[in-house]
Every structure is written in structure tokens, then in C-alpha cells.
Amino acid sequence: MDQDALKRAAAHAALDYIPDDAVVGVGTGSTVNFFIDALATRKHRLAGAVSSSEVSTTRLKAAGIPVFDLNGIQELPVYIDGADEITSGLAMIKGGGGALTREKIVAAVAEKFICIADQKKLVPLLGRFPLPMEVIPMARSYVAREIVKLGGQPVLREGYTTDNGNLILDIHNLQILNPIDLETRLSAITGVVMCGLFARRPADILILATTDGIKISQH
Ligand code: 5RP
């Protein structure tokens, strides 16, 4: 089974977790694109969605799924999103698609964060995938220097601007032995909008598609 088939399988399995008539939080990325396609097949049983990016909003609307402003939403039972890396403890690196800030905001509001991933995303230790950080443009160099002090090697994502008008620094060579502590330290650097470590609020459920079938882990 190729990686796309596994992504599609994880995305389809997530449909079992969507309550009828609910507003569902929708993340960003190629795995989520499969989820949006699957969601479209049962849109008559949905109130609508809140979205973590302009790209997902466009895809949701094209599928005929209403997209709401998060500020008008009181309850969000589930948020479905992918990850770049995830551990057995359900801490993640996210932001490969640059949408980490809105993703973390929607995740904060949601009762349950359900991560959909293929088996390649499950890692014993986070950090092989460069950690994305969204930064205010004028703080780029200062933030980069502070990250170097913490042992990381920041690389500017060239020619890329986030949906919020900011920049992404991808941090290489980080040894992420304590993801909660590192998330706290990186988030505290002035000029950082959001850090792509999702450890303080990890996923609640992982739907992992493997060549041996779907495996579910709960936090
Ligand atoms: C986007 C993300 C995605 O969830 C992450 O990059 C995984 O993407 P894909 O499903 O394409 O592998 O955090 O900002």
C-alpha cells in the first residue's frame, strides 16, 4: 500500500468520530485533503466546519461544506488534523504546511484532537522533521539567534508567507528529549507567534494507518 492509500485510510476512519449535526474542526495538509473529500460524502449530516487555513477553507467550500468563523462557535467536539511527526505519547511536530498557528488555535478550542496519519509519521523521538516556527517578520533575526542558543539551526522558509502575514523558520538539528519543556521555552521567545510543537496540548486520539490496518491510540 502506498503512502497516499494509507493517508486515505486514516482519513476515512476519522468519519466514525464525527457526531451528527456538529461543527467539525478541519486541519491542513494532504491527509486532511483526503478527510475533506470523505467528509463531503456525508455533508448532509454536518452543521459545517471551522478551518485552520485558507487552503482548507477553499477545499471545504468547493465540497459544499459551510465554513464558520471560529469566533462564532461555542462548541467544537472534534478537530481532525494530520502531523509531520507523532510519538506514542501523542506529542506532535506540525506546520509542514505552514498552518501551525491556526491549527493550534482550533486545537485549543476543540474537545478532542484526532490526529490522522500514516505509519511513517510515528517516531520514537521528535525532531528529525525540522520544527516549524511562525515568527513576526521584524523579529526574524532576533528569534533565529535565540534559537541558535538553544542548539537549533533555523532556516528561513524562502518565499513563504503564512495566512497571518508572517514568516516560518524551520529549525533543524533539535534534540527534542522533553517536548513540553521545549515548547514552553520556544513559545516564550519574543517575536514568536507559534511553535510547531504540539506537546502541552497533544492529540487525544491517533488514527494510524499501517500496512497491517488501522491502529487507534488514546491519550
Ligand atoms: C500543516 C500540518 C500538517 O498536518 C502536516 O504538515 C502533515 O501534512 P501531510 O498530511 O500533508 O503529511 O501541520 O501545517
Boltz pocket constraint, residues with backbone or C-beta under 6 A from the ligand:
constraints:
  - pocket:
      binder: B
      contacts: [[A, 27], [A, 28], [A, 29], [A, 30], [A, 31], [A, 32], [A, 81], [A, 82], [A, 83], [A, 84], [A, 93], [A, 94], [A, 95], [A, 96], [A, 97], [A, 98], [A, 99], [A, 100], [A, 103], [A, 116]]
      max_distance: 6.0
